[in-house]
Amino acid sequence: MEIDINLIQKFNTEMAELTETRDFDRENLADGAALPFIRVKKDKITQVIAFLKEKEAYSMDYLNSISGVHIVRSGDSGLQSMGVDVVYHLYSMSAMKGLCVKAFVEDMVPSLPTIDTLYRSANWFEREIFDLFGVHFEGSRDERRIMLPPDWVGFPLRKDYKEESMYNNMATTRPSELEAANILRQGN
């Protein structure tokens, strides 16, 4: 999908009061590791997505995907969880251009408003993010696990996830990614 940097700059000019910047955004862009994107305040996500879908200049009529990225930060006491970036990939069929929109949710309150009233397919993506990262989508029509059993404990795509030693009489142990990284870090 081709990301249109001009659309991102246009949006950031028109809707500056709805956007924000995070420290880790600058780090990722400086490393050249990230696609261009719009970062929006989490409570404005539905308003922004609706604007991008309905305004003719953008016409983002297709939701390609919604994904999550668990953000951690290195500190004096090792790696620490900050929260989850929820990433929306939108596409305009008429212009054949795409946009990437991000909203950050802190660990303390891992929730965002749903966009499943704008794109029916959003419900499946939101359920996956809930199931694997623990982010709740306020107003969702169907927020329940989609990939894991209903009695599963925890959210396996978070870097601080620690598996139970057993699940239904099957061994499941391994260190969490954060624990493994901190162990390696202490050894250096």
JOGI-V504798 format. One record per pair of residues at least 24 apart in sequence whose ideal C-beta (glycine too) atoms are under 10 Angstrom apart, sorted by the first residue. I is the first residue (numbers start at 1). J is the second residue. D is the distance in whole Angstrom. If there is no record, write none. Layout:
[[I/J/D] [I/J/D]]
//
This chain:
[[1/35/9] [1/62/10] [1/64/6] [1/65/9] [1/89/7] [1/90/9] [1/91/6] [1/96/9] [1/97/9] [1/98/4] [1/99/9] [1/100/9] [2/91/9] [2/95/10] [2/96/7] [2/97/6] [2/98/6] [3/35/5] [3/36/5] [3/37/8] [3/89/9] [3/91/10] [3/97/8] [3/98/5] [3/99/7] [3/100/6] [4/36/8] [4/58/9] [4/92/9] [4/95/8] [4/96/9] [4/97/4] [4/98/7] [4/99/7] [4/100/10] [5/35/10] [5/36/5] [5/37/10] [5/97/10] [5/99/10] [6/36/10] [6/97/9] [7/36/9] [7/38/9] [7/52/9] [7/57/8] [7/58/6] [7/60/9] [7/90/10] [7/92/9] [7/95/8] [7/97/6] [7/98/9] [7/99/6] [8/35/10] [8/36/5] [8/37/7] [8/38/6] [8/99/7] [8/100/8] [8/101/9] [9/36/9] [9/38/10] [10/57/7] [10/58/8] [11/38/5] [11/40/9] [11/48/8] [11/51/8] [11/52/7] [11/55/9] [11/57/9] [11/58/7] [11/99/8] [11/101/9] [12/38/7] [12/39/9] [14/51/9] [14/55/9] [14/57/9] [14/58/10] [15/40/8] [15/44/9] [15/47/9] [15/48/7] [15/51/7] [15/52/9] [15/55/10] [17/41/9] [17/44/9] [18/43/9] [18/44/5] [18/45/9] [18/47/7] [18/48/6] [18/51/8] [19/44/9] [19/48/8] [19/101/10] [20/44/9] [20/102/10] [20/103/9] [20/104/8] [22/71/8] [22/82/9] [22/83/10] [22/85/8] [22/102/9] [22/104/6] [23/73/8] [23/82/10] [24/69/10] [24/71/6] [24/72/9] [24/73/7] [24/82/8] [24/85/8] [24/104/9] [25/85/9] [25/102/8] [25/104/9] [27/73/10] [28/69/10] [28/71/10] [28/85/10] [34/100/9] [34/102/9] [35/87/9] [35/89/9] [35/98/9] [35/99/10] [35/100/5] [36/99/9] [36/100/7] [37/85/10] [37/87/8] [37/88/9] [37/89/10] [37/99/8] [37/100/4] [37/101/7] [37/102/5] [38/88/9] [38/90/10] [38/99/7] [38/100/7] [38/101/5] [38/102/7] [38/103/10] [39/85/9] [39/100/10] [39/101/8] [39/102/5] [39/103/8] [39/104/7] [40/88/9] [40/101/6] [40/102/7] [40/103/5] [40/104/9] [41/103/7] [41/104/9] [42/83/10] [42/86/8] [42/102/10] [42/103/5] [42/104/6] [42/105/6] [42/106/9] [42/109/9] [42/111/8] [42/112/5] [42/113/8] [42/135/10] [43/103/9] [43/111/10] [43/112/8] [43/113/7] [43/138/10] [44/103/8] [44/113/9] [45/86/8] [45/88/8] [45/101/8] [45/102/9] [45/103/5] [45/105/10] [45/112/6] [45/113/6] [45/114/9] [45/115/7] [45/137/10] [46/112/9] [46/113/5] [46/114/7] [46/115/6] [46/116/10] [46/117/8] [46/118/7] [46/138/9] [46/139/9] [47/113/9] [48/88/9] [48/101/6] [48/103/8] [48/115/9] [49/88/7] [49/90/7] [49/99/10] [49/101/7] [49/103/10] [49/113/9] [49/115/5] [49/118/6] [49/119/8] [49/122/9] [50/115/8] [50/117/9] [50/118/6] [52/88/9] [52/90/6] [52/92/9] [52/99/6] [52/101/7] [52/118/9] [53/90/8] [53/92/9] [53/115/9] [53/118/6] [53/119/8] [54/118/9] [56/94/9] [57/92/10] [57/95/9] [58/90/8] [58/92/7] [58/95/8] [58/97/9] [58/99/7] [59/90/10] [59/91/10] [59/92/5] [59/93/8] [59/94/6] [59/95/6] [59/97/9] [60/88/9] [60/89/10] [60/90/4] [60/91/7] [60/92/5] [60/93/9] [60/95/9] [60/97/9] [60/98/8] [60/99/6] [60/101/9] [60/118/10] [60/119/10] [61/90/8] [61/91/8] [61/92/6] [61/93/6] [61/94/7] [61/95/10] [61/119/9] [62/89/9] [62/90/7] [62/91/4] [62/92/7] [62/93/6] [62/98/9] [62/119/8] [62/121/9] [63/88/7] [63/89/8] [63/90/6] [63/91/8] [63/115/8] [63/116/10] [63/118/8] [63/119/4] [63/120/9] [63/121/6] [63/122/6] [63/125/8] [64/88/9] [64/89/4] [64/90/7] [64/91/5] [64/98/7] [64/99/10] [64/100/9] [64/119/10] [64/121/9] [64/125/10] [65/89/5] [65/90/9] [65/91/10] [65/121/9] [65/122/10] [65/124/10] [65/125/6] [65/128/10] [66/90/10] [66/101/9] [66/112/10] [66/115/8] [66/119/9] [66/121/9] [66/122/6] [66/123/10] [66/124/9] [66/125/4] [66/126/6] [66/128/8] [66/129/6] [66/135/10] [66/137/9] [67/125/8] [67/128/8] [67/129/7] [67/132/10] [67/133/9] [67/157/10] [68/105/9] [68/110/10] [68/125/9] [68/126/10] [68/128/8] [68/129/5] [68/130/9] [68/132/7] [68/133/4] [68/134/9] [68/135/6] [68/155/9] [68/157/7] [68/158/9] [69/102/9] [69/104/10] [69/133/9] [69/157/9] [69/159/10] [70/107/9] [70/132/9] [70/133/6] [70/134/10] [70/155/9] [70/157/7] [70/158/5] [70/159/5] [70/160/8] [70/161/9] [70/177/9] [70/178/9] [71/104/7] [71/105/10] [71/106/10] [71/107/9] [71/159/9] [72/158/9] [72/159/5] [72/160/8] [72/177/9] [72/178/7] [72/181/8] [74/181/9] [74/182/10] [74/185/8] [77/182/9] [78/178/7] [78/179/9] [78/181/8] [78/182/4] [78/183/9] [78/185/6] [78/186/8] [79/159/7] [79/160/9] [79/177/9] [79/178/5] [79/179/9] [79/180/10] [79/181/5] [79/182/6] [79/185/8] [80/107/9] [80/160/9] [80/178/8] [80/182/10] [81/106/10] [81/107/5] [81/158/7] [81/159/7] [81/160/5] [81/178/7] [82/106/7] [82/107/7] [83/107/5] [83/108/8] [83/109/9] [83/110/7] [83/133/10] [83/135/9] [84/110/6] [84/112/9] [84/129/8] [84/132/10] [84/133/5] [84/134/8] [84/135/5] [84/155/9] [84/157/9] [84/158/8] [85/133/10] [85/135/10] [86/110/10] [86/112/6] [86/125/9] [86/126/9] [86/129/6] [86/133/8] [86/135/6] [86/137/9] [87/129/10] [88/115/8] [88/119/9] [88/122/9] [88/125/9] [89/125/10] [90/119/9] [103/135/10] [105/129/10] [105/133/9] [105/134/10] [105/135/6] [105/136/9] [107/134/9] [107/158/9] [107/160/9] [109/136/9] [110/134/5] [110/135/5] [110/136/6] [110/155/9] [110/158/10] [111/135/7] [111/136/4] [111/137/7] [111/138/6] [112/136/8] [112/137/6] [112/138/7] [112/139/10] [112/140/10] [113/137/7] [113/138/5] [113/139/6] [113/140/9] [114/138/6] [114/139/5] [114/140/4] [114/141/8] [114/142/10] [114/143/8] [115/139/9] [115/140/10] [116/140/6] [116/141/6] [116/142/8] [116/143/10] [117/141/9] [128/157/9] [129/155/9] [129/157/9] [130/155/8] [131/155/7] [131/156/9] [131/157/9] [132/156/6] [132/157/4] [132/158/8] [132/161/9] [133/157/6] [133/158/6] [133/161/9] [134/158/7] [134/161/9]]
//
